[in-house]
């Protein structure tokens, strides 16, 4: 069935290329990565663009951050070298788009301050040039500037976006932008069109002439709209109450142990507030909310009261010493009524009854009061999702839930898939639609939903009740019709009813959805994870049409069996070829090692759970065995390795001054400290998943500390060498104890900075010195296989080590591998000449002499 589905999908994709609207484009990697990894788009890779009288370049442009400076577009005449650049600059004085002609800025610019709240939105850009008038015109949405520049006419030009060092360009800076729908018109006619609607690849062909554009370091928009990204995580000793401040774009987590944890989405940074006195009202449900003026309120249905946090005094009002009420409204929905600013709760569950009450809290009288509404009835339920109507702030949508018509749990439960509009101004409830008749079952949403007016759709996260080990998936549903689809990938979620919590927030400044999950992990800690996805969310693959013309269906019924048969035959053929090849390779290996008398050839030791590995490049594996290296950005990675290596050499670690001088040289003190704080927070978050590992700050020094459960291959190797004499390693078992880690590769080969040279030198010198001393012993003991292993390890760290060459060639010759010995020598001689600029003077005959 899977094979048939695969071929059906493959065929249907040829009939339908229905990409989700607004989800495609090319992202340009900017200052978030090293310069060599930044993105460029070479439009004229396969030849310059010719024109006689005029040309026009149009494209859609989206800013993902309003900071810094960089080149959006660069254009150069192929004959005269006349150059026109389009640059964006964001500063406090004059944020704008600028045209630079032949390294001279034109007088006018386009003000970008008006789009300061419009990140990740598409803007229309047009660049026109008329050779007869000599005028260039730049249009950004409805703003236009024009200047006379006298660019050559009847000519041809090279065109690049972002970072490209070609055609005489020397480009290192690119803004945080995305681009799509590039069109080039020459002499009044459309000549080229690059939609940039791919989801992978580094070549894009235009749809008119087939002209190829090359993308350097591509990153496509589509996956960002389909895949959730883990922003951060934290483990707490207790289940927190979670709320979102949409104004400050900050998540609050309130605990009963005198701490309020905060997470700033824009800084990707956890912090905490220690409050004084006793905790606020405490019910076991998530009964906390942030008001419009960013005040935290914790409330209770059981005692008709609420606690408000005072940021200045650090105290909660209505503190309690011991209060742990069993909630009467589990998994209810909450909101602040925009008309009267009253805290409002909707539906819920408690004491074997489902609720459909809409309750408002009267703070003057400290009492919950039932609000009456006309119109349709919302049947009793809990586990529903609620979200505000952006076009009418007095209205809220309510979707789904679990309950029954009577409210009595004894009479069974029913999953609801209906949508209601609750109008607090007219006090009316209107049922819009019900999905129950469609193929959807046994799911409930998280506490919130988000409404996207542009898509005329609501989005919420849903999970199945079939298993505790569930997944959250985005449900996209129409606001007017009973239509839905699931979009994006899934988020792992353990639903243990009242022990779990998940929610969905809208990150307005970034136009992203944020998901948060909270559940008890296996070590009795509450694990909170925060994810994000770009809006509007969608699926990476193009949508597939569900109905086809009859002629296509007949064609498919014939072709599918043929494809299936060919597919099976291809799999069998590939499998047999690989089997034969593997057997041949295994025999070759056994010949070498059998001759050496070794029963267990040395293999590279795989990275285990709770480990930090530096040989072969940084690799970090958490305590669950998951590789989390991808979470280290270039800066966090270098910060971590700095602290780790300095901690191994000096128990004090590295000072704040040294960190600043190495990572943020030239930056003002405040800026450097802020950068350090943000990246330390990111690093600590990553290390929390590693296990018993932490970053400690003492006396202005930063130090890495770990328990016995954390393994570091670098620490292990150096300790093994320093704690034992050479006699210890003359045992095959003991030398393999060392070699299995060295076989992973060179020591941090991907870090090439000046500060690390001393660490590399110290590490490599110790390893190579020991291995060179061991070579004569194993040769004299007639163990050519061990000699090969040692020599290869030396070459990993020193490609032109003559001692390793001599003993490797002798070992191969002893095993009868004369041709391989000659090839090894020739390759060494080639490397030697490349590195030293002169030929290697030794010859293989002399090397093979005893």
N, C-alpha and C positions, 0 to 999 in steps of 0.2 A: 504493500500500500504506500509506503514512503517513497519507493522508487517511482510509482505512478504519479504520486503527488508532485514529486520533483520535476518530472518531465512535463506534467500538465502546467505547472507554474512557469517552467522555462518557455513553453510555447505561448502561453497567455501573455507573458511579458512582451513578446514581439507584437502582440495586437494592441497592447495598452500601455501607455507611458503616462500614467496619471499621478504625478507627484503632488504631495500635499502642498497647498498654497503657502507661500511665504517661508517655506522650510529649507529652501536650497540656497546655495551660494558658496563662495570660497572664503575661508577665514585666513587672515594674515597673522601669523605668529609674530609677536613684537618683543617688547622688553621683558616679557615673562620667560624668555628662553635666551640662550647664548646667541651671539650674532650669527654664527654659522648655521643655526637652525631656524632662522627667520625666513619668512615666506616671500617669494617673488613670483611674478607672472610675466613670462616673456611672450608677448602677443605675436611678435614678428620673428619667432624662431626660424620659421621656414621661408623667410624673405620679407623685405620691407614692403610698406603699403604705398602705392603710387597714387598721385592725384594731379590734376591740372589747375583747377580754379579754386576749389575749396574742399574742406573735409569737416566732418562732424563726428565726434566720439560721444556716445551716451552710455551710461551705466547706472546701476543702482548701488548706493553706498550706505553702509550701516556702521555707526561707531559703537564699539563695545566698551570703550572707556574714554573719558574726557581728561586725558592727561598727556603731557609730553608733546613731541614734535616728530614729524616724519613725512616721507614722500608717498603720496598717493599714486601719482602718475608721472612718468618721465617720457618725453618725446624728443627725438633728435633727427634732424635732416641728415640723410646718409651721405650727401656730397659736401655740404658746407659746414656741417657740425653744429648748425644753429640748434639751440636746445630750449625746450619749454617744459617747466616743471610745475606740477600742482602739489602744493604742500599744505598740510594742516598743522596748526600750532594752537595748543591750549595753555593759556596762562591767565592770571587774574586780570591782566591789563587789556589784552586784545585777542581773545580767542577767535580764530578765523581761518578761512581758506585763502591761500595766497598763490598768485601766479608769479613765477620767476622766469624771466627770459634772458638767456645768455648771462646767468649769474647776477642779474639785476632785477630787483623786485618791482613789479608794476605798481602804479600809484594806488589803485583801488583793491579792496579785498572784501570778502563776504563774511559778515559777522556770524559767528557760530554760538554766541551766548544764548540766543533764543531757543536753541535745541538742547539746553543743558539738562532737561528732564526727559530726553528722548533717546536714551540708549537702546541699541538693538532694534531700531526702527529703520525701515528702508527709506532713503531719500533719493530723489532723481537728480542726476548730475549730467550736464551737457557741456562739452567743450567744442566751440565752433571757430573755424578760421576761414576767412575770405581773402584770397591772395590779391584780388583786384583792389580791395579797400585797405588791405593790411591790418584789418581789425580781428582781434581775438575776443571771443565772448565766452564767459563762464556763467553757467546757470546752475543754481542749487535750489531745488524746489521752485519757489516763486521769486527768488532773489537773483539778480543778474548784474554783472559788471562787464565792461568792455574797455579795451585799450588797443592802440595802434602799435604793432610790434614789427611789421614788415618781415615776417617769416617768409622764406623762399616759396615761390609758387612753381607749378609744373615740376614737381619734385617727388621724392619718396621719403618716408620716415620710418624709423624704428620706434617701437612703443613698448613700454614696460610698466607694470604696476608693482609697488612695494620694493623689496630688496633684490637688486640685480646688478651684478658687477660685470657688465658687458656693454658693447657699443660705446665705450668710453665713460659709461656711468660708474660712479663709485658710491654705491648706496648702502648704508649700514642701518639707517633708521626708517622704520615704517610705523604708522599709527596702529592702534588696536581697531582694525576695520575688517569688514566683510564686503565682498563685491560680487555682483552677479549681473546677468543680462547686458553684456558688453556688445554694443553695436557700432560699426564703423560705416559711415556714409561718405562716398567720394563723388564729387561733382554732381550732387543731387540724387545719387542712387545708392541704395543699401548694398554694400559690398561684402560685409562679414557680420556674423552673429554668433557669439559664444554665450549660451544661456548659463553655463557653469552650474548645471543641475546634477552634477555627478555626486557620488558618495564615496569614491575612492579613485586612485590613479593620479599620475603626474603629467598626463597629456590630455588636452581638451581640443576637439575639432570643431571648427565653426560650421554652422548648419547650411551655409550657402555655397561656399567654395571648397569646403573640406580642409581649410588652412589649419595647421596644427599650432597650438600654443603650448608652451612648456611651463609646468608649475614646479618651482623649487620649494621643497619642504611643504607639501600641500597639507591642508587641514580643511575638511569639508563641513559645511553647516549641517547637512542632513543628520549625521550621527548625533550631533548635539541636541537635536529635537527628539531623538528616539532613545537615547541611553541616559539613564540616571548616573550622575557623578557623585561619588562620596565626597562631601565637603569636609566633614570632621566627625569625631565621635568622642564620647566620654563615658566613664563608668562611675556610678554613684552607689553609695551604700544603701540608699533607699529609693523607692519609686517617687520621682518628683512630680509636682504639678506644673504643667507646661502651658505657656501662653506666648502669644506673638504680638509685638508692638509694630504695627505696619508703618507707623510714622518714622520711628528710629530704625526700622528694619533689624530688630533685635529679638532674640528668643530668650524668654525667662524660664528658669527651672527652680521652683520653690521647694525647699526641703524643710524638715522640722528640726534640723540640727544647726540652726542659726546661720544658714547660708542660703543665699539666692545666687544661683549660677546664671551667668549671662553669656550669650553667644552672639557676637556681632557679625552679621552676614557679610558686610562689605569688607571688614578686616579679617574675616575668617579666624576669629580670635575668641577663645573662652576667657572669662573672667569671673570673679565672684564678689558678692557683697556680703559682709558679715553683719547680720542684724543683731541688735541688742535685745535683752529681755527674753520673754517666752515666745514660742512660735505663734502663728496666726491660727484661726479656726482650722480644724483638721478633720476632714472627712476623707475616706479612702478613694474617692473619685477625683477626677481632674477638675476641681472646682476653683479655678482661678481665671481672671480675665484682665486685659489691659484696656483702660478707658481711652477716650479720644485725646485726653491731655497726658497720656503716658503714665497713669497711675496704676499700680498693681492692686487688685482687689481679690481677696480670697473669701469665699462665701460658704454658707451651709444652709441646706434645706431643713435640717433636723432641729436646729436651735434658732432659726429665724434671725440670722445675724450675718455680718460680714466684717472682715478685717482689711484695713487700708494701710499700705506701707508708706511711711513718711521718709522721703529720701534724705532730708536734712538731719532729722534726729536719729534715723536708723532704727526706728521702732515701728512695730505693727500696732494698730489700734485693736482693741478687743482681743488681747492676748489670752491664751489659755495655758494652764499648766498641764493638765491631762484631759485631752478630749479627742477621741478617736471614734466618732459616730459612724455607724453603718449607714451609708447613703440611702436616701429614699428615692433618688433619681439617678441611678447608675447610667452612664453613657448618654446623658441628655445633651442637648445643644444649648449654647448660650450666645448672647449678643447684647450690645448696648443699644437700646431703643433710641434712634436718632432724633425723635420728636421730643422726648422728655428726659433723655439720658439715664433712664432706669435700666438697671441690670435685669435681663430677661432670660428665663430658661424655658425650653420647649421639650416636651415629651420626656422619656426616661423610663427607668425600670426600678422597682424596689418592692421587697416583701411579696414576691410572687405576683406582682401586678405590673402590667405595661401601662404607661401614662400617655395622655394626649393633651395635658394641660399646657397652657401658655401662662407662665407666672411672671409677675413683675415685682421687684423688691422696692418697697417704700422705705427709704433710708430715714425719713423723719419719724416714722413709727416703728422701724425695725420689724417689718412684717412682709411676708410674701402675699401678694394679692393676685387672684385669678383674673385674667383679662378675658373679656368676652368678644367673640368675633362672629360675624355673619358669614353666609356663603356655605361652601363645602366643608365637610368634616374630615379632619385628619384622624384616622383610626389609631388607637393606642399602639405605641412602638418605642423602641430605643435603637441605638446604633444607626441614626440617620445622619445626613450631611446637610448643613445650612450655609448659605452664602448670600451676600448682599447684591442687589441689582445695581450696577454702576451707573445706569442712566436715571434711576429713581432711588435715592438713598433710603427712602421710607419703606422700601419693599425688600423682602428676603425670599429666596427660594429654599424649599426643603425637599430633599430627595431620599427615597428608600427607607429601609429600616427593617426591624424584626419585631413582630408582635401578633396581635389578633384583634378582631373587631370588638370583642367584649372586654378586653383588657385583663382577663383572668388567665394566668399561665396554665392553670389546670385544664383549660379547654384547648390546649395546643398552641402552636406557633405558625406564623406565616411570614415568608419573606416578601417585602413590599418593594416594588420598582416603579413607584409613581412620583410625579413631580407636582408640587404645590407652590403657589405664589401667595405669600402672606403680606398684606398691605397694612402697615401699622397706622397709616393716616386715615384710611377709610374703614379700618377694622374689619377687613373682609379677607376671606380665604378662598382662593380659586384653584381647583384641581385642573392641571393643564393636560396631562396624559398619563398613561400607565403602560409599562413595558411588559406586564406579566404574561401577556399572550405570546410574546416573542421568546426566542431560544436563549433565555437567561435564567439562571436559578442558583439558589443557595449562596448568594453573596450579599455582603453589606458594605456600605461605604465608611470612610473615616469621618471624623467629626465635622469637617468643613468641605465646602466646594468653592470653586472659583468660576466666575462668569466672564467670558470673553465675548464682548459685543461684536467685534470684527468678524468672528467666526459664528456668531449667533448660537453659541454653545456653552454648556457648563462642563467643567472638568472636576472629577473627584477621584480618589483612590479607593479601589474595592478589593476585598479579599474573600476567599472561599472559607466556608465553615466545615468543610469535609475533614480537615486535618489541622492539628495545632501548628504544624510546620507549614505555614501557608506562604503566599506571596501577595504583595500589593501591586496592582496594575491600574493604569489610568483609564477611567471610563469617560469617554466624550459623548455627550448626549445633546440633541437639539433642544433649544428652549421653547420650541413651538410644536414640534411633531414627535411622535414616539419612535425616534430613530437614535441608534447608538452604535458605537464601535469602541474596541479597546485599542489603545495606542501606546507606543513606547515599550520599553522592556520592563521587567519586573524587579521588585525590591523584596528581599527575604523578610518574612514577618512571622513571628511566633505569637499566635493569638491564644492566650490563656484567659479569655474573658476579662475579668476585672483586673488581672495582673498585667495586662498589656494596654498600650495606648499608641495611636498613630494619628497624625493630622497632616493637613496640606495648607500651605500658606502661599501668598503671592508676593514675590520679591519685585516690587514695582520698578525700582531704579534700573534693575538688570533685565526686566521682563522675563523672569524665570519663575518656575514653580519650585517650592521647597517642601520636601517631605521630611517628617521627623518620626522616628519609631522609638518606642520604649518598651522593653520587656526584660524579664529576669533571665540572666544568662546562667550557664551551668555552675559558676562559682559563687552563686548567691549575690551577685552584683547586678544592678540595673544598668543595662547597656543602652545608651542613647546614641542613635546615629542620625546624621543630617545629610540629606541628598538634595541635589538640584537638577533641573532639566530646563532647557530653553523652550520658551513658548513661541508659537503654538506647538504643543507636542504632537508628534506623528510617528510614523513607521519609516524605517530606512528604505525598505523595498517599495517600489511603486505599487499602487493599489491594483488589484486584479479584478477585471470585470467579472461579474457573476453570471451574466447571460451572453451567449454567443449566437451568431447566425447558424442556422441548421447546416449549412455547407461546411462551416468550421468544425461543428460537432462530428459530422460524418468523417471529416478528414482526421480528427483527433482519434476517433475509434480505430482507425487503421494504423496511424502513426505510433500511438502510444505503445502497443504491444511490440512493434518493431524496435522502438527506442529501448524498451525494457530488456529485450533479448540482447541487443547490442551492448547495453550497459553491463549486463551480467557477464557476457563474454569478455568485455574489456577488463572487468574486475578480476576474473579468473586468470586472464593473461598476465596482468600486472602482478598479481599475487604469486604466480608460478615463477615469473622472472625474478622477483625479489627474493623468493625462497632459494632459487639457484644461486643468486649473487651472494646472499647471506652465508650459505653453506661454503661457498668458495672462500669468502673472506675469513670465516671461522677456521677453516683448514689452514690458511696461510698463517694466522695468528698462532695456532697450535704448533705449527712446525717450529716457529721461533722459540716459543716458550717450552715446548717439550724438549728441545735440544738443550735448553738452559737448565732443565731439571726443576722448573718452578711449576707447582700445581695450581696456584692461585695468582694469576697475573694482577698487577696493581691497577685499580680502576679509580677514577675520580670520585671522591666522597660526595654524595648529594647533600644539599643543604637541608638540615632537619628543622623541626619546629623550634621556635625560640632561639634563632641563630642570626648572627651578624657575620657576613662573609665578605672578605675584601680581596681574596685571590680570585682573579678572573673578572673583577669589577664588583662594585657594591651590590650585594643581594641580601635583603632582610626578609626573614620568614617569621610570621607571628606564631603565638603559642598553639594556634589551631592548625598550623602547617600551611597557611596561605601566604603566598609571596606578595609582600606589600611594598616592594621597591618602587613601584609606579607612583606611590604617593609622595615620594621625595622630589620636589621641584629642584632645579639646579642649585638655587641658593640654599635651600634646606639641606640638600645633600652635602654641599661643601661645609656648611655649618656643623652638621653632624659629624663628618669625618674629622674636621678640625678638633672638635671637643673630644672625640673618641681617642684620636692619636695622642693629643697632648695629655689626656688623662692616663694613657698607658705609659708615657715617658715620665710624667711628673704627677704625683698624687694630687697636687693642687689644681691641675688642669690648665686652662688658658684664661688669661685676664681679659676683662672687658676692653681694655685699651688695645691689646693685640688683635682681638676679634674685629674691632672697628677698623684698625689699620689694614687688615688683610681683606676683609669682605666689603667694607664701605669706605675706601680711601677717598679723601677729598670732600666727603659729605659733611654738612654741618652736624654738630654734636646731637642736636634734638632729632634731626632726621635719621641719623645713624642709630640712635637709641630706639627710635620708633620702629625702624626696620628690624633691629635685633629682637625687640619684644614680640613683634608679629611672627617672625620666623621661629623663635624659640617656642611660642605657643603652638605653632603648627607641628614642630618636632615633638613636643611633649605629647600631643594628641596621637601622633603615629606610634610613639614608643609605648603608649598605654595599651596598644594591641599586641606589642611584642611580649609583654609579660613583666617580669621583675626587673624593670629597667627604667631609669629616670635621669633627668638632667638636674643637677644640683648647683645652686648659686651661693657661694660662701666667700666673704671677704673680697668681693669684686672678681672672683675667679669662677669659671664655669667648668663643671666636671661631670663626666659620665659615670654613673654608678649602676651596677647590676648585681643580681643575686646568682646563686649557683645554678639556677635553671637556665641562664642565658649563656650561649656558647658563641665565642668569637674565634674564627679560624686563625686570624693574625696573632692574637694573644696565645692561643694554643701552640702554634708553630714555634714562636720565639721562646716560650717557656720550655717546650720540648728540647730545643737546641741548647738553651742555657743551663738547663737542669741536668744534662747528661753529658758524659764524655764520649769520645769517638768510639770506644769499645762497645758502647750501648747500641750503636747503629750498625755494627758489623753483623748483627742478627737480621735475617731477612724480614722477620715479623716486625721488628722495630723500625727498620728503614722504610717499610711500606706504611707504617703508622704516620710517617712524615710525608712521603711522596703522594699519598692519596689526596692530600690537601693542596700540594704544589701543582698537581695535575689539573687543577681548576683553571690555572692561567697566571698571568703576570699580576703583580701586586698593584691594584687600583690603576689599571691601564687607561681608564677613561678620565682620570683626573690629571690634568697637565698644567699645574700652576707652580709658581716659584717656591711657595712655602712648603710644598709637599716633598721637594727634592731630598731634603735631609732624611725624612722618614723612609723614602724609597731606598735611598743609599744605604742606610743602616740595616734595613730589612734584607735587601738583596745581598749585601756583602756577607752577612752572617750565613745565609742559606748557601750561597755559591761556595764560600770558603769550606764549609763542612762537606758539601757534595764532592768537591774536587779532591779532598783528602780521602774520601771513601772509594773513589774509582779504582785506584791500584789494588785495594784489598779484594774487591769483588772480581777483578780481572784475574788476580793470582789464585783466587778460589774457584776459578772457572765457572763463573755465573754470568754469561754474556747477556742474558735477559735482564738481570738487575742492572748491569752496566748501561744497557740501552735506556732503561727507565731513568737512571740517574742523569745520563747525558742529556736526554730530552728535557728533563726538568731544568738543567742548567741553561740550555738554549732558550727556555721560556723567559729567563731573566737576562740572559746575556747572549745575544744572537751570534756574536763573534768570539766565543770562548774557544780557544785553541785546544785546551785540555779536553774539553767535552768532545771536540771533533776527533781528536786522536783516539780516544777510547771507544767512541761510537763506531768509527770505521773499523777498528780492530775487532769489536764484538760482532759486527755484521760479517766481516770476513771469516771469523771463526764459525759462524752459523752457515757459511756457504752462500751468503747473500752478496756476492762480489759486485754485481751490477748496482745493487742498492748502495753499497759502500762508495762506489765511484760517483753515483748521482749525489749522495750526501756531501761528498767532498766538493763537487762542482758547484752545488748550490751555496755552500759555505763560501767558496772563493768569489762567487758573484756578489754575495752580500758584503763581503769584506771590501771588494773594490768599490762598491756603491757608497759605503760608509766612509772609507779612508782615502778614496781617490787614487789608489794604486793597487796593482795586482798582488795576490797572495803568493809569497815567495816559496812556500813549502810545497812539496809534491806528495802524492798519496803513497808512493813507494816507501819514502822515508817514514811516513806515519805508521805504516804497517809493520815496520821492523820492530822486533822486541827490544 
